[in-house]
Amino acid sequence: MNIFVFIQKDNGTINRNSLEALAGAQQFARATDAQVSAVCFGEVNDQLTEYDIQQVLSISDPGLNSYNPQLYCEAFNQVISAHHPDMVIFGHTYQTRDWVPRLSAKLDIPFVSDCIRIQNQNGLILTRQIYQGKINTDLKVEGSVLVSIQSGAYRLDSIVSGNTSVQQFEVNLDSVKCTVHPGEKFQESKGSVDLSRAKIIVAVGRGIGKEENMPIAKELAEVLGAELGSSRPVVDYGWLPHEHQVGSSGQTVSPKLYLALGISGAIQHQVGMKGSSNIVAINKDGNAPIFEIADYGIVADLFEIVPKITQTLKDHKG
Ligand SMILES: Cc1cc2nc3c(=O)[nH]c(=O)nc-3n(C[C@H](O)[C@H](O)[C@H](O)COP(=O)(O)OP(=O)(O)OC[C@H]3O[C@@H](n4cnc5c(N)ncnc54)[C@H](O)[C@@H]3O)c2cc1C
């Protein structure tokens, strides 16, 4: 089986979600003897040649220097027509949500979007979530398919290193009449807090109750040297600025430690933080969905336990 992974670049930097898709492709390939190639528009970042993949196809055309759905679609159409991959995997980004459905329609190849797992069980099985993430559904796919992978579904640190070669692939985009002219790129977060680089995040949810209680979380963050994150209601109430919000309409984070205080773990929150290396959840509801992805769970009232943790850490620091 031949798998292609599209590597999206944002201002020259490889999009994190594309790399997670590459990790997913490698994982699937190990179980099935499939071959994985990366496809990249523009210059190939050195980083890409250090992964265990068959090849990187580099497509350099001035039309692809900035995002245009029609040109992207035609360029990829030519890649697929020349190489006939069995599966093409994309990160589920704002851009791919825009142009990959066009590609699917153009080539009459199904697009299964926002998948959380790719498996081989007597054939290709794609898992995606439905009903706001309450149910996982498996789809058996036959024939060629385009797949996008939900942010955080595969871990970046699972990417296998290796050496690969770069092949140039020529495209001719002259036939495309551009009727779509993208405007300024949408910024998910313009704030000064860059949670994506934080090693430790203390995240606060609606369980904190009211703004006057926020110092409980802030104190713990301070003693841990952590950044403060939050679920959306905390931002909606105005208790923290939007740049602290983690989730589908906030930041995507992958710290070494993510401490979730009074956060239920709705799917929109999970997609932003489930790539964290260690998740510790404190919630008084033992059935809260956050416990399904937590490495350590404490079923407790945060007002009782958090001040004790903070005090213990302070005593320990001494
Ligand atoms: C299009 C869209 C985009 C969205 N984007 C985002 C996003 O980016 N990020 C995001 O977070 N959400 C987002 N949401 C909202 C999301 O669906 C949830 O509503 C939200 O994540 C819930 O936040 P929460 O867990 O803080 O609150 P709740 O779901 O109300 O959970 C509060 C939790 O606190 C616990 N609790 C209460 N008191 C205590 C206590 N004393 N001690 C311990 N635990 C306690 C409760 O048991 C409960 O589990 C989005 C929704 C939509 C529709």
The ligand as a Tripos MOL2 file, in Angstrom:
@<TRIPOS>MOLECULE
LIG
   53    58     1     0     0
SMALL
NO_CHARGES

@<TRIPOS>ATOM
      1 C1        -17.7700   25.3560   18.1240 C.3       1 LIG1
      2 C2        -17.3490   25.1630   19.5500 C.ar      1 LIG1
      3 C3        -16.0450   25.4280   19.8790 C.ar      1 LIG1
      4 C4        -15.6070   25.2510   21.1970 C.ar      1 LIG1
      5 N1        -14.3000   25.4730   21.4900 N.ar      1 LIG1
      6 C5        -13.8500   25.1960   22.7230 C.ar      1 LIG1
      7 C6        -12.4800   25.3490   23.0750 C.ar      1 LIG1
      8 O1        -11.6540   25.7710   22.2690 O.2       1 LIG1
      9 N2        -12.1050   25.0320   24.3380 N.ar      1 LIG1
     10 C7        -12.9660   24.5710   25.2840 C.ar      1 LIG1
     11 O2        -12.5240   24.2840   26.4210 O.2       1 LIG1
     12 N3        -14.2620   24.4360   24.9970 N.ar      1 LIG1
     13 C8        -14.7310   24.7510   23.7540 C.ar      1 LIG1
     14 N4        -16.0710   24.6220   23.4900 N.ar      1 LIG1
     15 C9        -16.9780   24.3680   24.6210 C.3       1 LIG1
     16 C10       -17.0350   22.9180   25.0440 C.3       1 LIG1
     17 O3        -18.0390   22.2580   24.3040 O.3       1 LIG1
     18 C11       -17.4120   22.8060   26.5400 C.3       1 LIG1
     19 O4        -18.6150   23.4670   26.7760 O.3       1 LIG1
     20 C12       -16.3400   23.3510   27.4740 C.3       1 LIG1
     21 O5        -15.0720   22.8100   27.1690 O.3       1 LIG1
     22 C13       -16.6850   23.0180   28.8980 C.3       1 LIG1
     23 O6        -15.7940   23.6570   29.7480 O.3       1 LIG1
     24 P1        -15.5530   23.1410   31.2340 P.3       1 LIG1
     25 O7        -15.0570   21.7490   31.2040 O.co2     1 LIG1
     26 O8        -14.7170   24.1520   31.9230 O.co2     1 LIG1
     27 O9        -17.0150   23.2540   31.8680 O.3       1 LIG1
     28 P2        -18.0540   22.1400   32.2480 P.3       1 LIG1
     29 O10       -18.3090   21.2230   31.1160 O.co2     1 LIG1
     30 O11       -19.2010   22.8380   32.8520 O.co2     1 LIG1
     31 O12       -17.2970   21.2860   33.3580 O.3       1 LIG1
     32 C14       -16.9760   21.7440   34.6390 C.3       1 LIG1
     33 C15       -16.4010   20.5650   35.3810 C.3       1 LIG1
     34 O13       -15.9770   20.9980   36.6660 O.3       1 LIG1
     35 C16       -16.2760   19.9920   37.6130 C.3       1 LIG1
     36 N5        -16.3630   20.6370   38.9170 N.ar      1 LIG1
     37 C17       -17.3010   21.4940   39.3470 C.ar      1 LIG1
     38 N6        -17.0070   21.9260   40.5980 N.ar      1 LIG1
     39 C18       -15.8550   21.2900   40.9400 C.ar      1 LIG1
     40 C19       -15.0590   21.3090   42.1250 C.ar      1 LIG1
     41 N7        -15.3540   22.0570   43.1730 N.pl3     1 LIG1
     42 N8        -13.9390   20.5290   42.1510 N.ar      1 LIG1
     43 C20       -13.6020   19.7380   41.0840 C.ar      1 LIG1
     44 N9        -14.3470   19.6840   39.9580 N.ar      1 LIG1
     45 C21       -15.4400   20.4640   39.8830 C.ar      1 LIG1
     46 C22       -17.5800   19.3900   37.1360 C.3       1 LIG1
     47 O14       -17.7500   18.0750   37.6390 O.3       1 LIG1
     48 C23       -17.4260   19.4420   35.6100 C.3       1 LIG1
     49 O15       -16.9020   18.2320   35.1160 O.3       1 LIG1
     50 C24       -16.5200   24.7990   22.1970 C.ar      1 LIG1
     51 C25       -17.8370   24.5460   21.8450 C.ar      1 LIG1
     52 C26       -18.2470   24.7100   20.5410 C.ar      1 LIG1
     53 C27       -19.6810   24.3980   20.1930 C.3       1 LIG1
@<TRIPOS>BOND
     1     1     2 1
     2     2     3 ar
     3     2    52 ar
     4     3     4 ar
     5     4     5 ar
     6     4    50 ar
     7     5     6 ar
     8     6     7 ar
     9     6    13 1
    10     7     8 2
    11     7     9 ar
    12     9    10 ar
    13    10    11 2
    14    10    12 ar
    15    12    13 ar
    16    13    14 ar
    17    14    15 1
    18    14    50 ar
    19    15    16 1
    20    16    17 1
    21    16    18 1
    22    18    19 1
    23    18    20 1
    24    20    21 1
    25    20    22 1
    26    22    23 1
    27    23    24 1
    28    24    25 2
    29    24    26 1
    30    24    27 1
    31    27    28 1
    32    28    29 2
    33    28    30 1
    34    28    31 1
    35    31    32 1
    36    32    33 1
    37    33    34 1
    38    33    48 1
    39    34    35 1
    40    35    36 1
    41    35    46 1
    42    36    37 ar
    43    36    45 ar
    44    37    38 ar
    45    38    39 ar
    46    39    40 ar
    47    39    45 ar
    48    40    41 1
    49    40    42 ar
    50    42    43 ar
    51    43    44 ar
    52    44    45 ar
    53    46    47 1
    54    46    48 1
    55    48    49 1
    56    50    51 ar
    57    51    52 ar
    58    52    53 1
@<TRIPOS>SUBSTRUCTURE
     1 LIG1         1 GROUP 0 **** ****
